[in-house]
């Protein structure tokens, strides 16, 4: 009878360990950097670097920090370029230069997609969804470090990505 109880106890222990490992794996956070594009409105405009962070897991995750690094390992940030102001100034100059006469401005406004949307504060990414970020930068980022509220890579709360930006212009 003792042997039977020992066998049942070992089987229960194995099942409990499997259930624990399954639960840890099922609730582990996985993120992915995707849709990396570089584009600009026209010549003379700064380049906009655009990317998405996808949550591939079944639990939501809060992005605490996004850091972009150049090839020298220095932190880079959005340069504050405003394409709307430049576009309006270009259109105004074009209208004023029409044979020296002032002409009414009938130009198409820029689409809102050209406005940069850099990381500003904690952002929650729900399960199986994504968040888009874009930056006007003076140089190409070669490394992006994403920090979250949960462990996402091994035992760390941050993960490094080395993006390849496709030209979308």
C-alpha positions in Angstrom: 0.0 0.0 0.0 2.9 2.4 0.8 4.3 1.7 -2.7 1.0 2.6 -4.3 0.8 5.9 -2.3 4.4 6.8 -3.3 3.6 6.2 -7.0 0.5 8.4 -6.7 2.5 11.1 -4.9 5.2 11.1 -7.6 2.6 11.2 -10.4 0.9 14.2 -8.6 4.3 15.9 -8.3 5.1 15.5 -12.0 1.6 16.8 -13.0 2.0 19.8 -10.6 5.5 20.7 -12.1 4.1 20.4 -15.7 1.1 22.6 -14.8 3.5 25.2 -13.2 5.8 25.2 -16.2 2.8 25.5 -18.6 1.3 28.4 -16.6 4.6 30.2 -16.6 5.2 29.7 -20.3 1.5 30.6 -21.2 1.8 33.9 -19.3 5.2 34.9 -20.5 5.3 38.2 -22.3 6.7 38.2 -25.9 7.1 41.4 -27.9 8.3 42.0 -31.4 9.6 45.0 -33.3 8.0 45.1 -36.8 7.0 47.4 -39.7 10.3 49.4 -39.6 10.1 52.0 -42.3 12.0 55.2 -43.2 10.2 57.9 -45.3 9.9 61.6 -45.9 7.4 64.0 -47.4 9.8 65.3 -50.1 13.4 66.3 -50.7 14.5 68.8 -48.1 12.4 67.3 -45.3 13.9 65.2 -42.5 13.6 61.4 -42.5 10.9 59.9 -40.3 11.7 56.5 -38.8 8.5 54.5 -38.1 8.1 51.2 -36.3 5.5 49.1 -34.4 5.8 47.1 -31.2 3.6 44.0 -31.2 2.5 42.1 -28.2 2.5 38.4 -29.1 1.5 37.1 -25.7 -1.8 36.5 -23.9 -1.2 39.2 -21.3 -1.0 42.9 -21.6 2.3 44.7 -21.1 3.2 48.3 -20.2 6.0 49.9 -22.2 8.0 51.9 -19.7 10.8 53.3 -22.0 12.0 53.2 -25.6 15.6 54.2 -26.3 17.1 54.5 -29.7 20.9 54.3 -30.2 23.1 55.3 -33.1 26.1 53.4 -34.4 28.4 54.9 -31.8 26.1 53.7 -29.0 24.8 57.2 -28.1 21.2 57.8 -27.2 19.3 59.7 -29.9 15.9 61.3 -29.7 13.2 63.0 -31.9 14.7 66.2 -33.3 11.3 68.1 -33.2 11.0 68.6 -36.9 7.5 69.8 -37.9 6.7 68.9 -41.6 3.5 70.9 -41.5 5.2 74.2 -40.8 7.8 73.5 -43.6 5.1 72.4 -46.0 2.9 75.5 -45.4 6.0 77.8 -45.7 7.0 76.0 -49.0 3.4 76.4 -50.4 3.3 80.1 -49.3 6.7 80.8 -51.0 5.4 79.0 -54.1 2.3 81.1 -54.2 4.1 84.4 -53.6 6.6 83.6 -56.4 4.0 83.3 -59.1 5.0 86.2 -61.4 5.3 88.4 -58.3 1.6 88.3 -57.7 0.0 87.0 -54.5 -2.2 84.0 -55.4 -4.7 82.3 -53.1 -3.3 79.1 -51.5 -5.2 76.0 -52.8 -2.7 73.3 -51.7 -3.6 70.0 -50.2 -2.7 69.8 -46.5 -0.4 67.1 -45.4 -1.8 63.9 -44.0 -1.6 63.4 -40.2 0.6 60.4 -40.7 3.5 62.7 -41.2 3.3 63.9 -37.6 5.9 62.1 -35.5 4.6 60.1 -32.5 7.5 59.3 -30.3 7.2 57.5 -27.0 6.2 60.0 -24.3 4.7 58.1 -21.4 3.9 54.6 -20.2 1.9 52.8 -22.9 -0.1 49.7 -22.5 0.0 47.2 -25.3 -2.9 44.7 -25.1 -2.6 41.0 -26.0 -2.3 40.4 -29.7 -2.2 44.1 -30.6 0.4 46.7 -31.5 1.5 50.3 -30.9 3.1 52.5 -33.6 5.9 55.0 -32.9 7.7 57.4 -35.2 10.6 59.7 -34.8 12.2 62.4 -36.9 15.9 61.7 -36.5 19.1 63.2 -37.7 20.8 59.8 -37.9 19.7 56.2 -38.3 19.1 54.1 -35.2 20.9 50.8 -35.2 19.7 49.6 -31.8 16.3 50.0 -30.1 16.0 49.1 -26.4 12.4 48.5 -25.1 11.8 48.4 -21.3 8.6 47.0 -19.9 7.0 46.4 -16.5 7.3 42.6 -17.0 10.1 40.2 -17.9 10.2 39.9 -21.6 13.7 38.5 -22.5 15.2 35.8 -20.3 15.1 37.4 -16.8 15.3 41.0 -17.9 12.6 43.6 -18.3 14.1 45.0 -21.4 14.9 43.7 -24.8 17.3 44.9 -27.5 16.3 45.0 -31.2 18.5 45.7 -34.2 16.0 47.0 -36.8 16.3 47.1 -40.6 14.4 50.1 -41.8 12.9 49.7 -45.3 12.7 52.8 -47.5 9.0 53.7 -47.8 9.2 56.9 -49.8 
